[in-house]
Amino acid sequence: MDGQEQSDAYAFADFAAPNAAFVERFLQLFPAFCCLGKRAESAVAVDLGCGPADIPIRLCRAVPRLRVLGVDASAAMIGHAQRAVRAAGLGERVTLREAYLPAELPGPFDAVVSNSLLHHLPDPSVLWDTIASQAAPGAPILVIDLFRPDSQDAARGIVEEYATGEPEVLRHDFFHSLCAAFTPEEVTGQLAAAGLAHLEVHAISDRHLAVWGTR
């Protein structure tokens, strides 16, 4: 997402439903964390690969007093995120940082989330090692990503079913993202190598998998 065209297409696309579903899943999986009350004043979550910051904004609205650090490697995407945070009036609770993983982050964090970052990484261990080092003991962890279909024809079918009418740059990226994604079995092996074998891995749709648990 380094290019302006890619970043613009992604930032202006309608991902409201999947982003809302991500936050709703987090609330359902970790109700105790989401009901911290006054203790939430000191709680800080990190969103790895935050994109235009829709999920950090939604998390802050759902969990009063929670603060979120959004990290993304794309300067263009961070620009979109900054504008979105300002428009939401959440500048005091959402902080943004342009950085490639691995990076020095001000953790450990009270929660770690990541949506659709894993398949972008040449080395998937970068994400899991970052989570292992940056999640505080007991911190909720939720990662959602695509998983690789059985064939390129299956990937093309998914693009046709879910991205009809989208800009060609998004359709192109969606297809290649599906092909670059990992299977649930591969993710399970990655977690074991990172010392996170206790996290659960489940397919949650015909194209998405979720990883969750606590540190």
ZIWO-V183495 format. One record per pair of residues at least 12 apart in sequence whose ideal C-beta (glycine too) atoms are under 6 Angstrom apart, sorted by sequence separation. I is the first residue (numbers start at 1). J is the second residue. If there is no record, write none. Layout:
i->(I & I)
j->(J & J)
This chain:
i->(56 & 159 & 199 & 200 & 188 & 200 & 56 & 82 & 187 & 199 & 81 & 159 & 198 & 159 & 53 & 184 & 78 & 112 & 184 & 50 & 78 & 155 & 47 & 50 & 43 & 44 & 45 & 46 & 47 & 48 & 49 & 75 & 112 & 155 & 41 & 102 & 155 & 40 & 101 & 109 & 184 & 40 & 51 & 67 & 68 & 69 & 70 & 71 & 108 & 110 & 119 & 73 & 107 & 118 & 119 & 52 & 53 & 71 & 102 & 108 & 111 & 34 & 52 & 101 & 105 & 110 & 111 & 112 & 113 & 114 & 115 & 116 & 149 & 60 & 53 & 57 & 146 & 52 & 53 & 146 & 22 & 57 & 60 & 148 & 147 & 19 & 23 & 27 & 146 & 148 & 19 & 23 & 147 & 147 & 56 & 23 & 11 & 158 & 119 & 55 & 119 & 146 & 119 & 128 & 132 & 147 & 46 & 132 & 45 & 132 & 144 & 44 & 49 & 129 & 44 & 45 & 46 & 47 & 48 & 124 & 128 & 144 & 7 & 43 & 49 & 128 & 143 & 7 & 11 & 48 & 7 & 142 & 2 & 4 & 141 & 1 & 140 & 1 & 138 & 139 & 137 & 135 & 22 & 33 & 30 & 26 & 22 & 9 & 9 & 9 & 29)
j->(68 & 171 & 211 & 212 & 201 & 213 & 70 & 96 & 201 & 213 & 96 & 174 & 213 & 175 & 70 & 201 & 96 & 131 & 203 & 70 & 98 & 175 & 68 & 72 & 66 & 67 & 68 & 69 & 70 & 71 & 72 & 98 & 135 & 178 & 65 & 126 & 179 & 65 & 126 & 134 & 209 & 66 & 77 & 93 & 94 & 95 & 96 & 97 & 134 & 136 & 145 & 100 & 134 & 145 & 146 & 80 & 81 & 99 & 130 & 136 & 139 & 63 & 81 & 130 & 134 & 139 & 140 & 141 & 142 & 143 & 144 & 145 & 178 & 90 & 84 & 88 & 177 & 84 & 85 & 178 & 55 & 90 & 93 & 181 & 181 & 54 & 58 & 62 & 181 & 183 & 55 & 59 & 183 & 184 & 94 & 62 & 52 & 207 & 177 & 115 & 180 & 207 & 181 & 190 & 194 & 209 & 109 & 195 & 109 & 196 & 208 & 109 & 114 & 194 & 110 & 111 & 112 & 113 & 114 & 190 & 194 & 210 & 74 & 110 & 117 & 196 & 211 & 76 & 80 & 117 & 77 & 212 & 74 & 76 & 213 & 74 & 214 & 77 & 214 & 215 & 215 & 215 & 115 & 140 & 140 & 142 & 144 & 167 & 169 & 170 & 212)
